[in-house]
């Protein structure tokens, strides 16, 4: 019986195919990729679970609108080339999305099978077909004839790269300006290579360059050039700002200036982008061999930090979080992987003070928390329990409680409205800012969010910018 002859009941009886992965005892000291990917047989079997809904909610659940209802059945039928073309047309960063997007809260969360069974593993299938395609040279991407319009994109993270790719496909002349020495934004500096290998980022960026997009690194817009200068003497007709949120937040407790306390942003940037784990690194991280490391926070960045600390030799790596494990915003897969690797999770605690000797961190004073009434996010607000302070011995503290936008653009750009949090105000329907010809999206607008939501904002802005340029607006 072929897959096309199977009944819906037979398809639903197939269990979700697990993602092969490195054993915890192997990977906890290695930066090799944890998830190993499907082989062709497993991908076909998983894709066969799709029951081909008439009105597929998974597509609506994808912020960039990937035609999941088309590419998944093609994989089931063994038409990998057809599936790869669909994905390449819809998503310039498919191999990245398949690895790091929170599919459980997006396309897979909307899957009809999720109601009574486990959803189709859409993310795993997207990764499979993107990797299959890359290994064979990549599907051709159609680029429209040149329009003569020039657009600048500030930031080469997921929002900027998506916007640039979509504008280039429409025939516009696009230049991306990246402040760091390598492209990728948060993809390169924020996500460890055991989750997102650097060669995957390089390949995706290379495909976007092949569309004709120019990319300038070491270009800090707001210092080297301002937004006004890009729209003036530089000759760009429109600008998209996708510079992310790279200024770390701190807790605001005594002792944060001790040696041994750092932000997750600094820690991960040094390790991921500047290879600080190498003996000859010019910007090393603390010696973590045998160290006790505490990471404060419960999101994906906290999980990335604590698992990276283990790989750098930490003897004990602990997540200290003021809410419950169930309240953690990190992906469930990341939490499970962390626990499997030996990470400890200490919920319902909050730091009160970092303590040290001779200017160096040695301990942290904590207080126990309890769940109070729900806050604006709908989660129960944690409140301290009187007289429950205790002290933990630690050598390194990594603060992973979020980031804010860098204030450079705010200080150097006229007529660009910002919120009280420092994010840029935009029209949610178009991505347009209060400054004529300037659009924005991603973390610079929302604050720290997900890769796929940033990509969705870049795609929205590209569509609106294209319409404006063609109509002389």
C-alpha angles and dihedrals in degrees: 000000000000122000091252090059095054119109123235090252091054091049092050090051091064110097119232109269113242121233111249111236143176115271113262094239089055100044102042090081097032136080091208114125111277099207110060101195134236124291118226095265093051092046092053092048093049093046089051088066089071109104094199100239116213090230103028110208091193091073091052088048092058112088091211096043100239109185094242091163089065106038099044095056088047090057089048089054092048093248095136095159092055092047091048092053092052092050093045091052093049105037128035091190102041098137089051094047091049088059108038110019118109093239091169088068096039129030097356092045088058095047113121091226090062090075095069105000136021116292123252108274093246094164093052090049092049089051091048095051094042091051092045089051095047093050088057097049100270134274116280115262117211115231120195122235114278114280096195092237119128123212131184122211118198111209131021098225123116095288094048096043093048093048091047093049093049093047092047091051087056091055102258124140104244131188121186119205116205122188095207129065094253129046123242104075112209089358089066103033102029108041119065118234093241084071099030116018115217092234089062091055091046092051094049092047089047091056090052090050088051088061087064100265113148116216125199119190128197087037112134106191108213091041111039090030131355128225088252091054091050089054091043126036094005090063102229116148097202139014132208116201114208100150095137129212109294104153107101125228121225130206097243099230131131116278100033088125093063119116105259097044117102141152121258087237093060094040096050094041091054093048100038103036105021099037091233092169091072117099091234095048115139091210105038127183123229116291100263098179104130092352130144106234126190121194118197114211140051106231133099091274090057090050091048090051097048094045090047089052089055091051090052091058106271112164092206125021118184135183110214110196131175095216133048126285089250089058094055111120091211118111112270090235091058092049092049092046091050094051092046089054093053103266114151119220118208108188130192096029132113132193118249102177140354112229129199151159126237090358095305127113116253106152144010126218111221136186127207119244137207132203114262133177120322116274129212091288092057093247120119111262114242115232129189120256111226119247095009099114118140137168129237123194111233136162100199132028122196117193112212105168099124143284138255130211118275107257095223095096092044091054097045105039124077123213094017109128119215135190124241087264092058095252120133119259114234139171101258091214095057111012089238117149126212090265116085113251094010125112130177140191146160126043092342085069105029101029117235109351137137134306093242095050089051089050091051090054091050091051093049092050093047091054092049094043091051091052092048094049093049092050095046094249 
